[in-house]
Each structure stands twice: as structure tokens, then as C-alpha cells.
Amino acid sequence: MARFPKIDPENMEDKQKRVSDAIAGGPRGSVRGPFHALLYAPDVADLVQALGAHVRYSISIPWSLREIAILVTAKHWNAQYEWYAHEKEAQKAGTDQAIIDAIREGRRPDFTPDQSAEADIYAFATELYENRSISDATFDKISNAYGKEGAIELVALMGHYNVIAMTLNVAEVEVPGGDRPLG
């Protein structure tokens, strides 16, 4: 990470140390990925990590569906590290590998009839990126399933991962081993 080298904990300012400790002590368990860069702006890092912890671990959208929205975001930004991290999370969450592969390849997955929830999340995410809005029909599917709160949570999840993707890309955070999962 040439643009934002990891800050040695011994050289951190008090704010940086506090935020670093909060990240490492929370559900993420360590400071990695975009957070080394974000610690250069510790107030921003603190807000980003707090929002991220909430939308990643506490919203009403089920885990496997959250990961679909995150993968669509990673693909949208060609965020290699984000894809690397969240493909594994999607697999752990039980997301169908065929869906993951289709998103990576930039094509609409062939959803089975019992994958309507996956199809609705995918439609919401891709429609929002392609049109900068969503149709009433797409909104209704999400709000009927998760309420208006869930619809806003999904927007916040995607917004958070846009910040993460942009940070990763600007910081040029590499995937361990130099892999480029998105080509």
C-alpha cells in the first residue's frame, strides 16, 4: 500500500490509536484493508468503521443477501480487495457460487425460482448503479420484504461499501499475493 503506508502503532496519534483499537476490538478483529488508509483521517475512520460495523453486522437484510449487494458494489468499482474479502464472506454466508461467479463476470445471474430474494437484492443494487435510481416495482419488492427501514439499510450498506471501494482504489490496496480476482 504505497500511497498510505501502515502507521506503526507506536507512531500513532492518540485519535488514531483510539480508532485503531476500536476497529481491532470490534467485530472485524483487526485493522486491515481500507482502514490503514482511513486512519490518516481518524475522525473519518471512526465514522466509517461505526457505520460499517452497523450495516455489515446489524441490519435486517440477511447476511447472504448483504454480500450480494457488496459484491455488486465491488464489481461496480472494480475494487479488487473488496471483492477478495467479500467473495469469501459470501461463500461463508451460503451465497450460491453461481451467483458470485456471474457477478464477477459482469452478467446477471440465472436465479432459480427459490432465489427470488437474491434476485430482488441484485436488481436493487444493479438498477441503482445503472440508473442512479430504482423503479417502484424494485422498491416495492425490497420494502415489502424488509420494510422501509430495510430499504434504507440496503442503501446505507451500499453507500458504505462505495466509500470502502473508493478508498481501496485510491489507496491502491493490493490483494494478498497480488491476485486480481476481478481481472
C-alpha positions in Angstrom: 0.0 0.0 0.0 2.4 2.7 -1.3 0.0 5.7 -1.0 -0.9 5.1 2.6 1.6 3.0 4.4 0.5 1.3 7.5 1.1 3.5 10.5 3.1 1.8 13.2 1.0 1.8 16.4 4.0 3.3 18.3 3.8 6.3 15.9 0.0 6.8 16.0 -1.5 10.0 17.4 -4.0 9.5 20.3 -7.0 9.7 17.9 -5.5 7.2 15.5 -4.7 4.8 18.3 -8.2 5.1 19.8 -9.8 4.4 16.4 -7.4 1.6 15.6 -8.2 -0.1 18.9 -11.9 0.3 18.3 -11.6 -1.4 14.9 -9.4 -4.2 16.2 -11.6 -4.7 19.3 -14.9 -4.8 17.3 -16.4 -7.5 15.0 -13.6 -7.0 12.4 -11.0 -8.2 14.8 -8.1 -6.4 13.2 -7.2 -3.3 11.2 -6.9 -4.2 7.5 -7.9 -3.3 4.0 -9.1 0.3 3.8 -8.6 1.1 7.4 -4.8 1.6 7.2 -5.6 4.5 4.7 -8.6 5.7 6.6 -6.5 6.1 9.8 -4.8 9.0 8.2 -8.1 10.8 8.9 -9.0 9.3 12.2 -12.3 11.1 12.7 -13.5 9.9 9.3 -12.1 6.4 10.0 -14.1 6.3 13.2 -17.3 7.3 11.5 -16.7 4.9 8.6 -15.9 2.0 10.9 -19.0 2.6 13.0 -21.3 2.7 10.0 -19.6 -0.3 8.5 -20.0 -2.3 11.7 -23.7 -1.5 11.8 -24.6 -2.2 8.2 -22.4 -5.2 7.9 -23.5 -7.0 11.1 -26.8 -5.5 12.4 -29.3 -4.7 9.6 -32.4 -6.6 8.7 -31.2 -7.7 5.3 -29.9 -11.3 5.7 -26.1 -11.9 5.6 -26.0 -13.7 2.3 -28.1 -11.0 0.6 -26.0 -8.2 2.1 -23.0 -9.9 0.5 -24.7 -9.9 -2.9 -25.1 -6.1 -2.7 -21.5 -5.8 -1.5 -20.2 -7.9 -4.4 -22.2 -5.8 -6.9 -20.6 -2.7 -5.4 -17.1 -4.2 -5.6 -17.7 -5.1 -9.2 -19.1 -1.7 -10.0 -15.9 -0.1 -8.7 -13.6 -2.9 -9.8 -12.4 -2.9 -6.2 -10.1 -5.9 -6.1 -9.6 -6.1 -2.4 -13.3 -5.6 -1.6 -14.1 -8.5 -3.9 -11.3 -10.6 -2.4 -12.6 -10.1 1.1 -16.3 -10.3 0.4 -16.3 -13.3 -2.0 -15.1 -15.3 1.0 -17.8 -13.7 3.2 -20.5 -14.5 0.6 -19.3 -18.1 0.5 -19.4 -18.4 4.3 -22.9 -16.8 4.3 -24.1 -19.5 1.9 -24.4 -17.4 -1.3 -24.7 -19.7 -4.3 -21.3 -19.8 -6.1 -23.1 -19.5 -9.5 -24.4 -16.1 -8.3 -21.0 -15.0 -7.2 -19.4 -16.1 -10.4 -22.0 -14.3 -12.6 -21.5 -11.0 -10.7 -17.7 -11.3 -11.1 -18.2 -11.9 -14.8 -20.4 -8.9 -15.1 -23.6 -10.8 -16.1 -27.0 -11.2 -14.5 -27.1 -14.5 -12.5 -29.5 -17.2 -13.6 -31.6 -17.1 -10.4 -33.7 -20.2 -9.7 -37.3 -19.8 -8.7 -36.4 -20.2 -5.0 -33.8 -17.4 -5.2 -36.3 -14.5 -5.5 -34.8 -12.7 -2.5 -31.3 -12.9 -4.2 -32.8 -11.7 -7.5 -34.5 -8.7 -5.7 -31.3 -7.6 -4.0 -29.3 -8.0 -7.2 -32.0 -6.0 -9.1 -32.0 -3.2 -6.5 -28.2 -2.9 -6.5 -27.6 -3.1 -10.2 -30.6 -0.8 -11.0 -29.3 1.8 -8.6 -25.8 1.8 -10.2 -27.1 1.7 -13.8 -30.0 4.2 -13.4 -29.0 6.2 -10.3 -32.5 5.3 -9.0 -34.8 2.4 -8.8 -38.2 1.6 -10.1 -41.3 1.5 -8.0 -41.5 -2.2 -8.6 -38.0 -2.8 -7.4 -38.5 -0.6 -4.4 -41.8 -2.4 -3.5 -40.1 -5.8 -3.6 -37.5 -4.7 -1.1 -39.8 -2.7 1.1 -42.4 -5.5 1.2 -39.7 -7.9 2.3 -37.8 -5.8 4.7 -39.9 -2.7 5.3 -38.9 0.9 4.5 -36.2 0.6 7.2 -34.7 -2.3 5.4 -34.7 -0.4 2.1 -32.8 2.5 3.7 -30.5 0.0 5.4 -29.7 -1.5 2.0 -28.9 2.0 0.6 -26.7 2.7 3.6 -24.9 -0.7 3.1 -24.2 0.1 -0.5 -23.2 3.7 0.4 -20.7 2.4 3.0 -19.2 -0.1 0.6 -18.9 2.7 -2.1 -16.7 4.6 0.4 -14.7 1.5 1.1 -14.3 0.7 -2.6 -13.2 4.2 -3.4 -10.8 4.2 -0.5 -9.3 0.9 -1.5 -8.9 2.0 -5.1 -7.4 5.4 -4.3 -5.1 3.8 -1.7 -4.1 1.1 -4.2 -4.7 -1.6 -1.6 -3.5 -4.9 -3.1 -5.0 -8.3 -2.6 -2.6 -10.5 -0.7 -0.3 -12.3 -3.1 -1.0 -9.7 -5.8 -4.1 -11.6 -7.1 -6.6 -9.6 -9.2 -9.9 -11.5 -8.7 -11.8 -9.1 -11.0 -9.3 -9.3 -13.8 
